[in-house]
Amino acid sequence: MTTGVAGATGAADSAGSAYRAGRVEHVLVVGGGAIGSSWAAHFLLHGLRVTVVDPDPAVRAVVAQRAVALVGEVEPARTRTAGTALAVSQHPEPAAAATDLVVECGPEREDVKQDLFARLDRAAPPDVLLTSSSSGLLPSALQAACGLHPERVLVAHPFNPPHLLPLVELVGGARTATAALDAAETIFTGVGKRVVRVHGERPGHVVNRLQAALWREAYHLVAEGAVSVADVDTALAWGPGLRWALLGPFVTQHLSGGDGGIEHVLAHLGPPMAQWWDDLGTPTLTPELVRAVVAGVADAVGDTDLTALRARRDAALQDLVRLKGEAGLDPTAAPPVPDTPADR
């Protein structure tokens, strides 16, 4: 991992000042829960100093240990240096005044986030981006609380857990400066993230809307008795999910079309696919459906140790990300070196 964020020396906003796109050394993480501690670990792994603030003393008592443990899962040798680069505090204002980037990870409540952003807007220098990890709230609602510099407010939504999964969605609000989005892309790309720029605000942004579309049909099929909860997971984890993890749905369709690619696929299979769209379900999350899903998951996992299962999954995620790079399936990675007969 590198120290600091490599990139531009700054991106001019509408007022002519420069966001700290290429000189980020310290990150303020607001909220020390699961997402906040994972973000802290990610930035520590990239050689940055991190301050985590949280109003809950119980969270403050464990967040440093949790974040350093996450660092150790990825790079065990980095735990000692990670511990010295991490600070924990109660109030965001002092750290905001001396930080290069703010990553908010508070509760997914608009009123709570608006209060946080109003305080951060007053405390942070005007060239510091204020980003939210919100999974579905609109950035314009967060900007509404900022009376000084709403143009530097945006959503930078990670995929959980952020220290393992590279994706981050950038979403600007009605008053977000293009330069702020550009600077955010430079910063997050510089710490190993794969950035998706979302154009326009939508509840759930893009990734969670895609997930919600799949979940909607999965819940519908379970409600209809078409398939069990366990078989839904089996169908996706051992079928399309394996291909999607490597290339995504559109390129996967393209490859399935042979020499004709996706154009051939849509010419021949597009009409029936559109008919399937018309037949997709619109389930209601009734108490009965909730009970059926909860019971189905309980049956599927049985007596499995969930902590151990999560650890195995996280280790496999690291292997998968590495394998994508080695196989030439990560466009940002160096091309793979072909093996020779002597290597086999």
C-alpha positions in Angstrom: 0.0 0.0 0.0 1.1 3.6 -0.6 1.2 6.5 1.7 -1.1 9.3 0.9 -3.3 9.7 -2.1 -1.5 10.1 -5.5 -3.3 12.3 -8.0 -4.1 15.9 -8.9 -2.9 18.7 -6.7 -6.4 20.0 -6.4 -9.6 20.6 -8.3 -10.9 24.1 -8.5 -14.5 24.6 -7.4 -16.9 27.3 -8.6 -15.3 29.8 -6.1 -11.8 29.1 -7.4 -10.5 27.3 -4.3 -9.0 23.8 -4.5 -10.3 20.6 -3.0 -7.7 18.4 -1.5 -7.8 15.8 -4.2 -4.1 14.9 -4.3 -2.9 15.7 -0.8 -5.0 13.6 1.5 -3.1 12.4 4.5 -5.7 12.4 7.3 -9.3 11.2 7.1 -12.1 11.8 9.6 -14.6 8.9 9.8 -17.8 10.0 11.6 -19.4 7.0 13.1 -17.6 3.9 14.5 -20.0 1.1 13.6 -19.5 -1.7 11.1 -19.1 0.6 8.1 -17.1 3.2 9.9 -14.6 0.8 11.4 -14.2 -0.9 8.0 -13.6 2.4 6.2 -11.0 3.3 8.9 -9.3 0.0 8.2 -9.3 0.7 4.5 -7.7 4.1 4.9 -5.1 2.7 7.4 -4.2 0.0 4.9 -3.4 2.8 2.4 -1.1 4.6 4.8 -3.4 7.4 5.9 -3.9 8.7 9.4 -7.5 8.3 10.6 -9.6 9.8 13.3 -12.9 8.0 14.2 -15.5 10.0 16.1 -18.6 8.6 17.8 -20.9 9.9 20.5 -21.4 6.5 22.1 -18.7 5.6 24.7 -19.3 1.9 24.1 -18.5 2.3 20.4 -15.4 4.4 21.2 -14.2 1.7 23.6 -14.0 -0.9 20.9 -13.7 0.8 17.5 -9.9 1.1 17.4 -9.5 -2.6 18.3 -12.1 -3.5 15.7 -10.4 -1.4 12.9 -6.9 -2.7 13.6 -8.2 -6.3 13.6 -9.7 -5.7 10.2 -6.3 -4.4 9.0 -4.7 -7.5 10.4 -7.1 -9.7 8.3 -5.7 -8.2 5.2 -2.1 -7.4 6.2 -1.1 -8.8 9.6 2.2 -7.0 9.6 0.5 -3.7 9.5 -1.4 -3.9 12.7 1.2 -2.1 14.9 1.6 0.9 12.5 -2.1 1.0 12.0 -2.7 1.3 15.7 -0.4 4.3 16.0 -2.1 6.0 13.0 -5.6 5.8 14.5 -7.2 8.2 16.9 -10.7 8.0 18.5 -12.7 11.0 19.8 -16.2 12.0 20.8 -16.9 15.2 18.9 -16.3 15.7 15.2 -15.5 19.5 15.2 -11.8 19.4 16.4 -10.8 16.6 13.9 -12.9 18.2 11.1 -10.9 21.4 11.4 -7.6 19.5 10.8 -8.6 16.8 8.3 -8.3 16.4 4.6 -11.4 14.3 4.0 -14.6 13.6 5.9 -16.4 10.2 5.5 -19.7 10.2 7.4 -21.0 6.8 8.5 -23.7 7.7 11.0 -27.2 6.2 11.4 -29.3 6.0 8.2 -31.6 8.7 9.4 -32.0 12.0 7.5 -32.4 14.1 10.6 -29.3 12.7 12.3 -27.2 13.1 9.1 -28.4 16.7 8.6 -27.3 17.6 12.1 -23.9 16.0 11.5 -23.4 17.8 8.1 -24.4 21.2 9.6 -21.7 20.8 12.2 -19.1 19.4 9.8 -19.8 22.3 7.3 -19.1 24.8 10.0 -16.0 23.1 11.3 -14.2 21.7 8.2 -12.1 24.0 5.9 -13.9 24.9 2.7 -11.5 22.8 0.5 -12.3 19.6 2.4 -14.9 17.3 0.9 -17.8 16.2 3.1 -18.9 12.7 1.9 -21.6 10.4 3.2 -21.7 6.6 3.1 -25.5 6.7 3.0 -26.9 3.6 1.2 -30.0 5.4 0.0 -30.5 9.0 1.2 -30.3 11.8 -1.3 -27.3 14.1 -1.1 -29.5 17.2 -1.7 -31.2 16.5 1.6 -27.8 16.5 3.3 -26.8 19.7 1.6 -29.9 21.4 2.8 -28.4 21.6 6.3 -25.1 23.2 5.1 -25.3 26.9 5.0 -21.6 27.6 4.1 -20.3 25.2 1.5 -23.0 22.8 0.3 -21.2 22.4 -3.0 -18.6 20.1 -1.4 -21.2 17.6 -0.1 -21.7 14.3 -1.9 -22.5 10.7 -1.3 -19.6 8.2 -1.5 -21.5 4.9 -0.9 -19.2 1.9 -0.4 -20.1 -1.7 -0.7 -19.9 -3.6 2.6 -17.3 -4.3 3.9 -15.4 -1.3 2.5 -11.9 -2.5 3.4 -12.4 -5.6 1.2 -14.8 -4.6 -1.6 -13.5 -2.0 -4.0 -16.7 -0.4 -5.2 -17.8 3.1 -4.2 -20.7 5.1 -5.8 -20.3 8.8 -6.1 -23.6 10.8 -6.1 -23.9 14.6 -6.2 -26.8 16.6 -5.1 -28.5 19.6 -6.7 -25.7 21.9 -5.4 -22.7 19.7 -5.7 -19.9 21.1 -7.7 -18.6 19.0 -10.6 -15.1 19.7 -9.3 -16.0 18.2 -6.0 -17.1 15.0 -7.7 -13.9 15.0 -9.8 -11.8 15.5 -6.6 -13.7 12.7 -4.9 -13.0 10.3 -7.8 -9.3 11.2 -7.6 -9.2 10.5 -3.9 -11.1 7.3 -3.8 -9.4 5.9 -6.9 -6.1 6.8 -5.2 -6.9 4.5 -2.3 -7.8 1.5 -4.5 -11.5 2.1 -5.0 -13.4 1.3 -8.3 -15.6 4.4 -8.7 -19.0 4.6 -10.3 -20.3 8.1 -11.0 -24.1 8.2 -10.6 -25.8 10.8 -12.7 -28.8 12.2 -10.9 -30.3 11.4 -7.5 -32.4 8.3 -6.9 -33.3 6.5 -3.6 -30.9 3.7 -3.2 -28.5 5.2 -5.8 -27.6 2.5 -8.4 -26.2 -0.6 -6.7 -28.9 -1.0 -4.0 -31.5 -0.5 -6.7 -30.0 -3.4 -8.6 -30.0 -5.5 -5.5 -33.5 -4.5 -4.6 -34.7 -5.6 -8.1 -33.2 -9.0 -7.5 -34.5 -9.2 -4.0 -38.0 -8.3 -5.1 -38.2 -11.3 -7.4 -36.5 -13.6 -4.9 -39.0 -12.6 -2.2 -41.9 -13.0 -4.7 -40.8 -16.5 -5.7 -40.6 -17.5 -2.1 -44.0 -16.0 -1.3 -45.5 -17.9 -4.3 -44.0 -21.2 -3.1 -42.0 -21.5 -6.3 -38.7 -22.2 -4.6 -37.2 -22.4 -1.1 -35.0 -19.7 0.5 -32.0 -22.0 0.4 -32.5 -22.8 -3.3 -32.7 -19.1 -4.2 -29.2 -18.7 -2.6 -28.0 -21.8 -4.4 -29.3 -20.7 -7.7 -27.6 -17.3 -7.6 -24.4 -18.3 -5.7 -23.6 -21.2 -8.0 -25.1 -19.9 -11.2 -25.2 -16.3 -12.5 -23.6 -14.9 -9.4 -20.3 -16.6 -10.3 -20.2 -15.0 -13.8 -21.4 -11.6 -12.6 -18.7 -11.5 -10.0 -16.1 -11.7 -12.8 -17.6 -9.5 -15.6 -21.0 -8.1 -14.7 -24.4 -8.7 -16.4 -23.9 -6.8 -19.7 -20.5 -8.2 -20.7 -21.7 -11.7 -19.6 -24.7 -11.3 -22.0 -22.3 -10.1 -24.7 -20.1 -13.2 -24.3 -23.1 -15.5 -24.5 -24.0 -14.2 -27.9 -20.9 -15.7 -29.7 -19.6 -13.7 -32.6 -22.8 -11.6 -32.7 -22.4 -10.5 -29.1 -25.1 -8.8 -27.2 -26.8 -7.6 -30.4 -27.4 -11.2 -31.3 -28.6 -12.0 -27.8 -31.1 -9.1 -27.8 -32.4 -9.9 -31.3 -33.2 -13.5 -30.4 -33.8 -13.5 -26.7 -34.8 -9.8 -26.1 -38.5 -10.3 -26.8 -38.9 -13.3 -24.3 -36.8 -11.4 -21.8 -39.2 -8.4 -22.0 -42.1 -10.8 -21.5 -40.4 -12.1 -18.3 -40.1 -8.5 -17.2 -43.9 -8.1 -17.5 -44.4 -11.2 -15.4 -42.0 -10.3 -12.5 -43.7 -10.1 -9.1 -44.5 -7.1 -6.9 -44.5 -8.8 -3.4 -45.7 -7.2 -0.2 -43.4 -7.7 2.8 -46.2 -9.2 4.9 -45.5 -10.6 8.4 -46.1 -14.0 6.8 -43.4 -13.5 4.2 -41.0 -12.2 6.8 -41.5 -15.3 8.9 -41.1 -17.5 5.9 -37.8 -15.9 4.9 -36.4 -15.8 8.5 -37.3 -19.5 9.0 -35.8 -20.4 5.6 -32.5 -18.7 6.4 -32.5 -20.3 9.8 -32.9 -23.7 8.2 -30.3 -23.0 5.6 -27.5 -21.9 8.1 -28.5 -24.4 10.8 -25.9 -24.5 13.5 -23.2 -22.9 11.4 -20.9 -20.5 13.4 -21.8 -17.2 11.7 -18.6 -15.5 12.8 -16.5 -18.3 11.2 -18.7 -18.2 8.1 -18.2 -14.5 7.8 -14.4 -14.9 8.2 -14.3 -17.6 5.5 -16.4 -15.4 3.2 -14.2 -12.4 3.7 -11.0 -14.4 3.0 -12.6 -15.7 -0.2 -13.5 -12.2 -1.2 -9.9 -11.2 -0.9 -8.9 -14.2 -3.0 -11.5 -13.4 -5.6 -10.4 -9.7 -6.0 -6.8 -10.9 -6.4 -7.8 -13.6 -8.8 -9.6 -11.1 -11.0 -6.5 -9.1 -11.3 -4.3 -12.1 -12.0 -6.7 -13.3 -14.7 -6.8 -10.0 -16.5 -10.4 -9.3 -15.4 -9.6 -6.0 -13.6 -9.2 -3.2 -16.2 -7.3 -1.1 -13.7 -4.7 -3.8 -12.9 -1.5 -4.6 -14.8 -2.1 -7.2 -17.5 -1.3 -10.8 -16.4 2.0 -12.3 -17.4 1.5 -15.4 -19.5 3.0 -18.5 -18.1 5.6 -20.6 -19.9 6.0 -24.3 -20.1 8.6 -24.0 -17.4 6.0 -22.5 -15.0 3.5 -25.3 -15.4 
